Amino acid sequence: MAYGGGYRGDGDRREPREFFKATCSDCGKECEVPFKPTEGRPVYCRDCFRKHQPADGGRRDRSRF
């Protein structure tokens, strides 16, 4: 399943994104990711990736700026 397509939402159409097959480091499910997996680094499927994100979605507090 390829997510992302070629439309980025900024009015610019680009070439379709390339996806790479991988195995989720948590559940072992086959998945596709939009980057080439690096040996020794974990890769997560969509569901497991959500479990590994901070509760705030990874957003930094930018109210100071």
C-alpha positions in Angstrom: 0.0 0.0 0.0 1.6 3.3 -1.1 0.7 6.4 0.9 1.5 9.9 -0.1 0.9 9.7 -3.9 2.3 12.5 -6.1 0.2 15.4 -4.8 1.7 17.3 -1.9 -1.1 19.7 -1.2 1.0 22.8 -2.1 -0.3 23.0 -5.6 2.8 21.3 -7.0 2.5 17.9 -8.7 5.7 15.8 -8.4 6.8 12.3 -9.3 5.2 9.6 -7.2 7.0 8.9 -4.0 9.2 5.8 -3.8 8.4 3.3 -1.1 10.6 0.5 0.3 9.5 -2.8 1.7 10.4 -3.4 5.3 9.5 -5.5 8.3 8.2 -3.8 11.4 10.6 -4.0 14.3 7.8 -4.4 16.8 5.1 -6.6 15.4 7.0 -8.2 12.5 4.4 -7.2 9.9 5.5 -6.5 6.4 5.1 -2.8 5.5 6.2 -0.1 3.1 8.1 3.1 4.2 8.9 6.3 2.3 12.7 6.0 3.0 15.3 3.3 2.5 15.7 1.5 5.8 19.1 1.7 7.5 20.6 -1.5 8.9 20.6 -1.4 12.7 17.8 1.2 13.0 14.2 0.2 13.9 11.5 0.5 11.3 7.8 0.6 12.4 4.6 0.0 10.5 2.0 2.7 10.6 0.3 1.3 13.8 3.5 0.7 15.8 4.9 4.1 14.7 2.0 5.8 16.4 2.7 3.9 19.6 6.3 5.2 19.7 5.4 8.9 19.2 5.2 11.2 22.3 1.8 11.9 23.6 2.0 15.5 22.1 2.6 14.1 18.7 6.3 15.1 18.7 5.5 18.8 18.6 7.8 21.2 20.4 6.5 24.0 22.5 7.1 27.0 20.2 5.2 29.5 22.4 8.5 31.0 23.6 9.3 32.3 20.1 
